[in-house]
Amino acid sequence: MLEPIVVTIDIDAPPNDVWAVMKDVEHWPDWTPTMREVTRLDHGPFTVGSKTRVRQPRMGPAVWEVTRLEEQRGFTWMSRAPGVMTEADHAIEPHGSGSRVTLSIRFSGTLGGLAGRMYFGLATRYIGMEAESLRARCESAHVGGGAGNAHV
């Protein structure tokens, strides 16, 4: 198994504002260019067991299932393909008057190492873009700005 790709970014918005944007997965294409289409496959609250189909540029569609969710703090979801399990974590913590967000992605399974090496560059670019786009979206809705850059 390869080491996860991790990006941490400070956002000048309170955790509850960041959480509101983060958990509204169907609207991710509105604010990040790394998402072409995001469709919930179930109804009701976004919670453990929720499934979502994600279409991203230069990647095939994937179904993600929420495996962990802590209100106001983040969630983890997993996608499976033959021989590969991909796990993505989205964590929020209070930081000063704003938030610190850590996004990570990890590839595992029989072909996880191969998939991780094949997609390392693209996944690293996408997760960095997603962090910066999340910051821009949250700070545009919150008075203030300029909390910092993403750190890969």
ABEGO torsion letter per residue (X at the ends): XBBBBBBBBBBBBBAAAAAAAAABAAAAAAABAABABBBBABBEBBBBGBBBBBBBBGBBBBBBBBABBBBGAEBBBBBBBBGBBBBBBBBBBBBEABBBBBBBBBBBEAAAAAAAAAAAAAAAAAAAAAAAAAAAAAAAABBEEGAEBBBX
